[in-house]
């Protein structure tokens, strides 16, 4: 049985933006403010450090089993930490092999950056992917290589297609409290944020402000 996963407000961590605060402290505060799921991401960390980081986030949320902790890309770290799942991008490990290694009881997310990416995801064997991250909605400094952004109209189309196929959808890229409601209105199940929380002076308040914009999403 796959872990519970509420994507309403999905935090993707950024170690640099959280500093000088420990990532785990930012995550704990953000969850208290309304974050419903966490993806541990640090592309620059050696695997040993990423494993330690993941475990620190899990420990910070030990009293919140309802909040899934997913690892970005690092399948080995997810397995060692017993994380809720793995999220991979288009240039990361093949998603079919990630699913085979994780087995049926963990979550697998996949970044989708175009109509063609989504079409390819829908051709995968049933059960390979649980969630697609529609990315980026708007251009974002945390992932400049992702380009100029899909735009709300394209995200709306992709979300409708993915939903019809039974996939959970989240929007990511350039989303903050001023844009969260517009992103949510595309029909996604939730939104992902990075700098809007990790760089905020008060992560709990930032999460609460975002969650206030997303109340309709969780009700769908």
C-alpha positions as CSV (number, residue, x, y, z in Angstrom):
1,X,0.0,0.0,0.0
2,X,1.5,3.3,-1.0
3,X,1.9,6.0,1.6
4,X,-0.7,8.8,2.0
5,X,0.1,11.7,-0.2
6,X,-1.5,15.1,0.1
7,X,0.0,17.4,-2.6
8,X,-2.0,20.5,-1.7
9,X,1.2,22.5,-0.7
10,X,4.3,20.6,-1.6
11,X,7.6,22.0,-0.4
12,X,10.8,21.3,-2.3
13,X,13.8,22.0,-0.2
14,X,16.8,24.1,-1.1
15,X,19.7,24.0,1.3
16,X,21.3,27.2,0.2
17,X,18.1,29.2,0.5
18,X,17.4,27.8,3.9
19,X,20.8,28.9,5.3
20,X,21.8,29.7,8.0
21,X,18.9,27.7,9.3
22,X,19.0,23.9,9.1
23,X,16.7,22.5,6.4
24,X,14.9,20.4,9.0
25,X,14.0,23.4,11.0
26,X,12.6,25.2,8.0
27,X,10.6,22.1,7.1
28,X,9.2,21.7,10.6
29,X,8.1,25.3,10.6
30,X,6.6,25.1,7.1
31,X,4.6,22.0,8.0
32,X,3.3,23.7,11.1
33,X,2.1,26.5,8.7
34,X,0.3,24.2,6.3
35,X,2.8,22.3,4.1
36,X,1.3,18.9,3.3
37,X,4.3,17.1,1.6
38,X,8.0,17.5,1.3
39,X,10.6,16.7,-1.3
40,X,14.2,16.7,-0.2
41,X,16.3,18.2,-3.0
42,X,20.0,19.1,-2.9
43,X,21.7,18.6,-6.3
44,X,25.1,19.6,-4.9
45,X,25.2,17.4,-1.8
46,X,27.2,14.2,-1.9
47,X,25.1,11.1,-1.3
48,X,26.2,10.7,2.3
49,X,25.2,14.3,3.1
50,X,21.9,13.9,1.2
51,X,21.1,10.8,3.2
52,X,21.8,12.6,6.4
53,X,19.7,15.6,5.3
54,X,16.8,13.2,4.4
55,X,16.9,11.5,7.8
56,X,17.0,14.9,9.5
57,X,13.8,15.9,7.7
58,X,12.2,12.6,8.6
59,X,13.1,13.1,12.2
60,X,11.7,16.6,12.2
61,X,8.4,15.2,11.0
62,X,8.4,12.1,13.2
63,X,5.1,13.2,14.7
64,X,3.5,13.9,11.3
65,X,3.2,10.6,9.5
66,X,0.6,12.2,7.2
67,X,3.3,14.3,5.5
68,X,5.1,12.3,2.9
69,X,8.9,12.8,2.5
70,X,10.1,12.2,-1.0
71,X,13.7,12.3,-2.3
72,X,14.6,14.1,-5.5
73,X,16.4,11.8,-8.0
74,X,18.5,9.8,-5.5
75,X,17.0,6.4,-5.6
76,X,19.7,4.9,-3.3
77,X,19.1,7.6,-0.7
78,X,15.3,7.0,-0.8
79,X,15.8,3.3,-0.3
80,X,18.3,3.6,2.6
81,X,16.2,6.3,4.3
82,X,12.9,4.4,3.8
83,X,11.5,7.6,2.2
84,X,7.9,7.8,0.9
85,X,9.2,7.8,-2.6
86,X,11.3,9.4,-5.3
87,X,10.8,12.2,-7.8
88,X,12.8,12.1,-11.1
89,X,13.2,14.6,-13.9
90,X,13.3,13.9,-17.6
91,X,17.1,13.5,-17.5
92,X,17.3,11.6,-14.3
93,X,17.1,7.8,-13.8
94,X,14.6,6.0,-16.1
95,X,11.3,6.1,-14.3
96,X,10.4,2.5,-15.1
97,X,13.6,1.4,-13.4
98,X,12.9,3.6,-10.5
99,X,9.5,2.0,-10.0
100,X,11.0,-1.5,-10.4
101,X,13.6,-0.8,-7.7
102,X,11.1,0.9,-5.3
103,X,8.4,-1.7,-5.7
104,X,4.7,-1.0,-5.7
105,X,4.5,0.5,-2.2
106,X,6.4,3.8,-2.7
107,X,5.5,7.0,-4.6
108,X,7.1,7.9,-7.9
109,X,6.9,11.4,-9.3
110,X,8.0,12.5,-12.7
111,X,8.7,16.0,-14.0
112,X,6.7,16.9,-17.2
113,X,7.9,19.9,-19.2
114,X,5.9,19.6,-22.4
115,X,2.9,17.9,-24.0
116,X,5.3,15.4,-25.4
117,X,6.7,14.5,-22.0
118,X,3.2,13.9,-20.7
119,X,2.3,11.8,-23.7
120,X,5.3,9.6,-23.0
121,X,4.4,9.3,-19.3
122,X,0.9,8.2,-20.3
123,X,2.4,5.4,-22.4
124,X,4.2,3.9,-19.4
125,X,2.8,0.7,-17.8
126,X,0.0,1.4,-15.4
127,X,1.2,2.1,-11.9
128,X,4.7,3.4,-13.0
129,X,4.0,7.0,-12.0
130,X,1.8,8.4,-9.3
131,X,2.4,12.1,-9.8
132,X,3.5,14.4,-12.5
133,X,5.0,17.8,-11.8
134,X,4.1,20.3,-14.5
135,X,7.2,22.4,-14.7
136,X,7.9,25.3,-14.8
137,X,4.7,27.3,-14.7
138,X,6.7,30.5,-14.7
139,X,10.5,30.9,-15.1
140,X,12.3,30.4,-11.8
141,X,15.8,31.3,-10.6
142,X,15.9,28.0,-8.6
143,X,15.9,26.0,-11.9
144,X,17.0,28.4,-14.7
145,X,17.7,25.5,-17.1
146,X,14.0,24.8,-17.2
147,X,13.3,27.7,-19.6
148,X,10.7,30.4,-19.8
149,X,7.7,28.5,-18.4
150,X,4.7,26.6,-19.7
151,X,2.1,29.3,-18.9
152,X,-1.2,28.8,-17.2
153,X,-3.1,27.8,-20.3
154,X,-0.7,24.9,-21.1
155,X,-0.6,23.8,-17.4
156,X,-4.4,23.7,-17.5
157,X,-4.4,21.5,-20.6
158,X,-1.8,19.2,-19.2
159,X,-3.5,18.9,-15.8
160,X,-6.8,18.0,-17.4
161,X,-5.1,15.3,-19.5
162,X,-3.2,13.8,-16.6
163,X,-6.2,13.9,-14.3
164,X,-8.3,12.0,-16.9
165,X,-5.6,9.3,-16.8
166,X,-5.7,9.0,-13.0
167,X,-2.5,10.8,-12.3
168,X,-2.0,13.3,-9.4
169,X,-0.8,16.7,-10.7
170,X,1.2,19.5,-9.2
171,X,2.4,22.8,-10.6
172,X,5.9,24.1,-9.9
173,X,8.0,27.0,-11.0
174,X,7.9,30.6,-10.0
175,X,5.0,30.1,-7.6
176,X,4.6,32.4,-4.6
177,X,1.7,33.8,-2.5
178,X,0.8,36.2,-5.3
179,X,0.6,33.4,-7.9
180,X,-0.5,30.4,-5.9
181,X,-4.3,30.9,-6.5
182,X,-3.8,31.3,-10.3
183,X,-1.7,28.1,-10.4
184,X,-4.3,26.3,-8.3
185,X,-7.0,27.4,-10.7
186,X,-5.5,25.4,-13.5
187,X,-7.0,22.3,-12.0
188,X,-3.9,20.7,-10.5
189,X,-4.1,18.8,-7.2
190,X,-1.5,21.0,-5.6
191,X,1.3,23.4,-6.0
192,X,5.1,23.1,-5.3
193,X,7.2,25.9,-3.9
194,X,10.9,26.3,-3.2
195,X,12.1,29.9,-2.5
196,X,8.6,31.1,-1.4
197,X,9.2,29.2,1.8
198,X,12.9,28.3,2.0
199,X,14.0,31.9,1.6
200,X,11.3,33.4,3.7
201,X,12.3,34.9,7.1
202,X,9.3,33.1,8.7
203,X,8.7,29.8,6.9
204,X,5.6,29.0,9.0
205,X,4.0,32.3,8.1
206,X,5.0,31.9,4.5
207,X,3.4,28.5,4.4
208,X,0.3,29.7,6.0
209,X,-0.1,32.6,3.5
210,X,0.3,30.1,0.6
211,X,-2.1,27.6,2.1
212,X,-4.7,30.2,2.5
213,X,-4.6,30.6,-1.3
214,X,-4.9,26.9,-1.8
215,X,-7.9,25.9,0.3
216,X,-10.0,25.1,-2.8
217,X,-7.4,22.7,-4.1
218,X,-7.5,20.3,-1.2
219,X,-11.3,20.2,-1.4
220,X,-11.3,18.9,-4.9
